[in-house]
Amino acid sequence: MRWFVELTAQVGEDEDLFDINLVTYPARVPLLLLGLDDTLLDRAGAFRAWACEFLARIGAPEYDLEWLLSVDADGIGSAWDVAEALRERYGLRYSAIDLVEEIRGAVMERMRLDPLTACALAIAEDSGWVPVCVTNGESRQQEAKLRKTGLDRYLADWVISEEAGVRKPNPRIFAIAAERARMRLGGAWLIGDSPEADIGGADAAGVNSVWLHRGRRWSEPRYAPTRTADGVIAAIAEVMASRW
Ligand SMILES: [Mg+2]
């Protein structure tokens, strides 16, 4: 919110800039910011499918799946950490780099764009929303996910933390997304699954948010999402309903 107030103050001081902004950034078209992993695409499902297969292949017990999922932590832990943890626990002969490549390749291969998610994005776009993906991660990896799944065709643009030089929850990344779409951040909505990166970031940027709970309870006392939903399609419907 602080960021938005500061920008508004700056714009207010310079009348020429204010006029340019009125022309360039239409205030009435709403910006829809969306996370990528476990919001637009089911990364958790893709990782779990690979993990089950891998544990079976090396003869590890099935109950080690929970351990492996916790090491991955929804992709927050890097693939290198996962590879090292696997090598150490099972005394594997695979090199770390081979494991990292296998994990990344397998997750990528298993990611699919749900056609109903594509439909929901198309409907939102038809009714005037501008969908922009904002994701933390490596540019090469995240961009490949967007393009290989065909998600790129349903988005106006995307911002990846590595190339932007700033990560969620820093509100600057949402300002960059708004700039790319040539829109104002005021009135935007954000849909995401991470309490800290997505909802904390939206709170800091002063935008409304929908949290995808994925079976979890909200436990952060410092801020809260505007709405909660059990999937991205329901979340898009909530955002669209907010305009009427
Ligand atoms: Mg996410």
Residues whose N, C-alpha, C, O or C-beta is under 5 A from the ligand:
A	BS01	MG	G35 D37 D38 T39 D193 S194
